[in-house]
C-alpha cells in the first residue's frame, strides 16, 4: 500500500532526534512528531539543566576551597535567581544550536507539533490545538520518552512536590530541601542545592546510595557528601506526606539509619522541609499513543522490545525511556541507531547493553561499565580486581582532587576486562576508555602498553592496568630470569593488595 512517509518518528527527544537524523541520512522520507518542544527531557528537564546547575554549584564550592590554593575570595554566596537564569540561558543556547526544528527541516525532515496516536499499525493521527491530521508510514519509531514516577505514598500526589520537570523552574531557593530517592538524580540535585546553600536531607528505601554502582565506591561518595553536610535517612519507608503552610512534612515509619527518632509514634521519624523533590524513578509515556490500535504490546514498565528494538508489531520499533530498559540519553541515542539500522537497512544490529557506561555527575563523579563486583561474585566467575587510588595520580594531586579510586575487574589469565568502576574527578570521561576496551576486546595488557600523556587523569587508567602486568611477574619467574641472564639485583615481592 502507498504511504506518506518511509519513516515516522514519534517523539523529539534525544532518541527521536537521532532516529530522525539517521533516517534522513539514509535517504528515507521522514516525519518527526513532538508533543511539546524538540530536545525532550535531556534538553529541558534532565541532562542539560542539571549539569548547568551542578556546574554553578561546583564554582561556589571551588571558591570556598580557594584558600587551599593560596587564593583569598572572602565570603561566598549564591544568588539563586541569577543561577537559575544562567541555567535557562544555557538550556536555550543548546536548543538553538542542536534541537531547533529548522535544523532538522534543513535536513529534509518534516517536523510537526502535536499529540500522535495510532489508528492502526500503519497510520497515526496528529492532534494539535488547531487541526487533526492523519499520516501513514512504512516504518515507525516510538521515542516518546518517560517522566518522573511519583510513588503511591499517602498524601504525596496531593502535595506540591518537585520533580525533574519542575525543579529547574524554581525562582526561590528552598532553605530546607528533602529529596526522595538516592539514585543519580537525587544524588546530583542534593549536592547541587547543598553547595548553593540549602539544608538537604535525602531519603531512600535502600541501605545505601546508588545501589546499582560499586558498593565500596558509592560508600566513599556518600561519605564525601555527608562531609559537605547532606543528611541521609536510609532503609526508610515513607508512610505519608502532608503539605502545610510553611512547607511539607514527611513521615517515615520503621527502623531507619540516618538520624534520630521523633514524631507522633515510637519508631517514626518526622522530617520537615520547604520543598520535596521526588527522584524515585521513571515511568514510560505511553498513555496517548493508543498502542492497542497498532497491536503493540506494553506494560507498566514500557513498550516491550527485543534486542533489535522491535516491538510486537512488525514495522514498529521503540527506543529510549519509553521501553523502560535504560533511562540514559546516550543509551537512547544508541537504541535509535540500532532501530534505524534494522528498520531501514535491514542490517541485524543489536543493543549493546553489556558495554553501557553509567555515570553520576556528582563531585567526585561515580562511573561504571560492565559487571560490578557484586555481579561477578553472584555468577561465580574467576576475576581479580586491580585498584589504583587517585592520590597516586599526579594530575589529581596538583589539582587537589586526590579523593577517589579506579577499580578494574579482569580475567586473571589474560587481562580481559569484565567490568570497571571509577570514583573521582572526570570519572565519566575516564570510563570511556574502558568501555571502548571492553567492546573491542582490548585487554589490560594492551592498555598498559599504550602511551598515555603525563600528567593526565587518563594515566590513572594505565596505572591500574599496570597492576595486572606487575602481578604476572611472580618472584619465581624473576628468579629464573636472574639465573638466565646473570642479573644481581634483589627479587621484589608485593602483597596481594599492594599498589605499585
Secondary structure as GFF3:
##gff-version 3
##sequence-region A 1 500
A	DSSP	beta_strand	5	10	.	.	.	ID=ss1
A	DSSP	alpha_helix	14	25	.	.	.	ID=ss2
A	DSSP	beta_strand	30	34	.	.	.	ID=ss3
A	DSSP	alpha_helix	40	44	.	.	.	ID=ss4
A	DSSP	alpha_helix	47	64	.	.	.	ID=ss5
A	DSSP	three_ten_helix	66	69	.	.	.	ID=ss6
A	DSSP	alpha_helix	80	94	.	.	.	ID=ss7
A	DSSP	pi_helix	95	99	.	.	.	ID=ss8
A	DSSP	alpha_helix	101	105	.	.	.	ID=ss9
A	DSSP	beta_strand	110	113	.	.	.	ID=ss10
A	DSSP	beta_strand	115	120	.	.	.	ID=ss11
A	DSSP	beta_strand	123	127	.	.	.	ID=ss12
A	DSSP	beta_strand	132	142	.	.	.	ID=ss13
A	DSSP	beta_strand	146	148	.	.	.	ID=ss14
A	DSSP	three_ten_helix	167	169	.	.	.	ID=ss15
A	DSSP	beta_strand	176	180	.	.	.	ID=ss16
A	DSSP	alpha_helix	184	196	.	.	.	ID=ss17
A	DSSP	beta_strand	199	203	.	.	.	ID=ss18
A	DSSP	alpha_helix	215	227	.	.	.	ID=ss19
A	DSSP	beta_strand	231	233	.	.	.	ID=ss20
A	DSSP	beta_strand	237	244	.	.	.	ID=ss21
A	DSSP	beta_strand	247	253	.	.	.	ID=ss22
A	DSSP	beta_strand	269	273	.	.	.	ID=ss23
A	DSSP	beta_strand	275	278	.	.	.	ID=ss24
A	DSSP	beta_strand	282	284	.	.	.	ID=ss25
A	DSSP	three_ten_helix	287	289	.	.	.	ID=ss26
A	DSSP	alpha_helix	291	294	.	.	.	ID=ss27
A	DSSP	beta_strand	298	299	.	.	.	ID=ss28
A	DSSP	beta_strand	302	303	.	.	.	ID=ss29
A	DSSP	beta_strand	316	318	.	.	.	ID=ss30
A	DSSP	three_ten_helix	320	323	.	.	.	ID=ss31
A	DSSP	alpha_helix	329	340	.	.	.	ID=ss32
A	DSSP	pi_helix	341	345	.	.	.	ID=ss33
A	DSSP	three_ten_helix	353	355	.	.	.	ID=ss34
A	DSSP	beta_strand	358	360	.	.	.	ID=ss35
A	DSSP	beta_strand	365	370	.	.	.	ID=ss36
A	DSSP	alpha_helix	373	379	.	.	.	ID=ss37
A	DSSP	beta_strand	384	389	.	.	.	ID=ss38
A	DSSP	three_ten_helix	390	392	.	.	.	ID=ss39
A	DSSP	alpha_helix	394	398	.	.	.	ID=ss40
A	DSSP	beta_strand	405	410	.	.	.	ID=ss41
A	DSSP	beta_strand	417	424	.	.	.	ID=ss42
A	DSSP	alpha_helix	427	440	.	.	.	ID=ss43
A	DSSP	alpha_helix	444	449	.	.	.	ID=ss44
A	DSSP	alpha_helix	459	472	.	.	.	ID=ss45
A	DSSP	alpha_helix	475	485	.	.	.	ID=ss46
###
